[in-house]
Amino acid sequence: MGKVKQAFIKELRDGETSLNKILSPIVGTSSVSVGRRYLALIDDKEVGFLYIDYLETEKYRNSICLYKIFVLPEYRNIGIGKILLQRTEELCKLSGREKILLNVHPLDGVTQKEKLVKWYLENGYKYAEEDDILMEKII
Ligand SMILES: CC(C)(COP(=O)(O)OP(=O)(O)OC[C@H]1O[C@@H](n2cnc3c(N)ncnc32)[C@H](O)[C@@H]1OP(=O)(O)O)[C@@H](O)C(=O)NCCC(=O)NCCS
């Protein structure tokens, strides 16, 4: 598949999960409203997942946290991850916040931390000043 410019991003409601057997354990089913969960769809097929949260503590009230970003292995390297990062930025702006924070943590056995760091750097993230575990992007 060639590079993808657009994907349909669907917000999941509490209790909803993915129908895909690889995505569903990563998506989980939240019965309590913690954060916002989104599926990326291409031609009605669920191919990716984004999980963010609007932080409420004093220190992070200007930030949103990117907890999970995942693209099905056979749909990687065609731009879907980037689309999910762009959506995160839109959500950050819409909420009036100015920073995206994340902890670089591979979610499967094939994704290497070093490659993830490189990917985030290419997408405009840098190590957070006060914490070398976190990466951040000012919007
Ligand atoms: C991290 C992840 C979400 C990236 O998703 P993705 O859809 O592959 O991301 P993109 O396609 O936007 O970009 C990935 C790479 O493909 C490249 N790329 C994008 N479109 C391309 C194209 N048409 N042809 C070739 N390469 C392309 C990008 O430049 C990038 O290259 P890099 O590895 O040199 O940085 C995906 O690898 C993943 O789901 N990993 C497992 C989950 C995980 O560990 N998540 C991280 C939690 S912190």
The ligand as an SDF file (V2000), in Angstrom:
LIG
                    3D

 48 50  0  0  0  0  0  0  0  0999 V2000
    5.3980    3.6280   16.3340 C   0  0  0  0  0  0  0  0  0  0  0  0
    4.3110    3.2960   15.3000 C   0  0  0  0  0  0  0  0  0  0  0  0
    2.9700    3.7250   15.8690 C   0  0  0  0  0  0  0  0  0  0  0  0
    4.6100    4.0800   14.0180 C   0  0  0  0  0  0  0  0  0  0  0  0
    3.5240    3.8960   13.1340 O   0  0  0  0  0  0  0  0  0  0  0  0
    3.6800    3.9810   11.5530 P   0  0  0  0  0  0  0  0  0  0  0  0
    2.3050    4.0110   11.0020 O   0  0  0  0  0  0  0  0  0  0  0  0
    4.5980    2.9250   11.0540 O   0  0  0  0  0  0  0  0  0  0  0  0
    4.3770    5.4200   11.4010 O   0  0  0  0  0  0  0  0  0  0  0  0
    4.6850    6.2380   10.0740 P   0  0  0  0  0  0  0  0  0  0  0  0
    4.3360    5.4260    8.8750 O   0  0  0  0  0  0  0  0  0  0  0  0
    4.0840    7.5740   10.2150 O   0  0  0  0  0  0  0  0  0  0  0  0
    6.2510    6.4350   10.1430 O   0  0  0  0  0  0  0  0  0  0  0  0
    7.1250    5.3390   10.4090 C   0  0  0  0  0  0  0  0  0  0  0  0
    8.3510    5.3400    9.5380 C   0  0  0  0  0  0  0  0  0  0  0  0
    7.9810    5.1170    8.2070 O   0  0  0  0  0  0  0  0  0  0  0  0
    8.4800    6.1700    7.3770 C   0  0  0  0  0  0  0  0  0  0  0  0
    7.5070    6.3130    6.3360 N   0  0  0  0  0  0  0  0  0  0  0  0
    6.3350    6.9530    6.3870 C   0  0  0  0  0  0  0  0  0  0  0  0
    5.7100    6.8300    5.2000 N   0  0  0  0  0  0  0  0  0  0  0  0
    6.5140    6.0820    4.3970 C   0  0  0  0  0  0  0  0  0  0  0  0
    6.4330    5.5860    3.0600 C   0  0  0  0  0  0  0  0  0  0  0  0
    5.4030    5.8350    2.2500 N   0  0  0  0  0  0  0  0  0  0  0  0
    7.4140    4.7970    2.5840 N   0  0  0  0  0  0  0  0  0  0  0  0
    8.4790    4.5200    3.3460 C   0  0  0  0  0  0  0  0  0  0  0  0
    8.6150    4.9600    4.6200 N   0  0  0  0  0  0  0  0  0  0  0  0
    7.6500    5.7270    5.1240 C   0  0  0  0  0  0  0  0  0  0  0  0
    8.6480    7.3080    8.2920 C   0  0  0  0  0  0  0  0  0  0  0  0
    9.5790    8.2550    7.8010 O   0  0  0  0  0  0  0  0  0  0  0  0
    9.1550    6.5920    9.4930 C   0  0  0  0  0  0  0  0  0  0  0  0
   10.5150    6.2370    9.2200 O   0  0  0  0  0  0  0  0  0  0  0  0
   11.6170    6.0450   10.3520 P   0  0  0  0  0  0  0  0  0  0  0  0
   11.4200    4.6830   10.9070 O   0  0  0  0  0  0  0  0  0  0  0  0
   12.9190    6.1540    9.6370 O   0  0  0  0  0  0  0  0  0  0  0  0
   11.3800    7.1130   11.3810 O   0  0  0  0  0  0  0  0  0  0  0  0
    4.3410    1.7800   14.9520 C   0  0  0  0  0  0  0  0  0  0  0  0
    5.6620    1.3840   14.6810 O   0  0  0  0  0  0  0  0  0  0  0  0
    3.7700    0.8970   16.0340 C   0  0  0  0  0  0  0  0  0  0  0  0
    2.5520    0.7110   16.1400 O   0  0  0  0  0  0  0  0  0  0  0  0
    4.6330    0.2830   16.8970 N   0  0  0  0  0  0  0  0  0  0  0  0
    4.1520   -0.6200   17.9630 C   0  0  0  0  0  0  0  0  0  0  0  0
    3.4930    0.1410   19.0830 C   0  0  0  0  0  0  0  0  0  0  0  0
    4.4510    0.9750   19.8980 C   0  0  0  0  0  0  0  0  0  0  0  0
    5.4740    0.5000   20.3470 O   0  0  0  0  0  0  0  0  0  0  0  0
    4.0720    2.2480   20.0750 N   0  0  0  0  0  0  0  0  0  0  0  0
    4.8870    3.2310   20.7320 C   0  0  0  0  0  0  0  0  0  0  0  0
    4.4000    3.6090   22.0970 C   0  0  0  0  0  0  0  0  0  0  0  0
    5.4640    4.8730   22.8100 S   0  0  0  0  0  0  0  0  0  0  0  0
  1  2  1  0
  2  3  1  0
  2  4  1  0
  2 36  1  0
  4  5  1  0
  5  6  1  0
  6  7  2  0
  6  8  1  0
  6  9  1  0
  9 10  1  0
 10 11  2  0
 10 12  1  0
 10 13  1  0
 13 14  1  0
 14 15  1  0
 15 16  1  0
 15 30  1  0
 16 17  1  0
 17 18  1  0
 17 28  1  0
 18 19  1  0
 18 27  1  0
 19 20  2  0
 20 21  1  0
 21 22  1  0
 21 27  2  0
 22 23  1  0
 22 24  2  0
 24 25  1  0
 25 26  2  0
 26 27  1  0
 28 29  1  0
 28 30  1  0
 30 31  1  0
 31 32  1  0
 32 33  2  0
 32 34  1  0
 32 35  1  0
 36 37  1  0
 36 38  1  0
 38 39  2  0
 38 40  1  0
 40 41  1  0
 41 42  1  0
 42 43  1  0
 43 44  2  0
 43 45  1  0
 45 46  1  0
 46 47  1  0
 47 48  1  0
M  END
$$$$
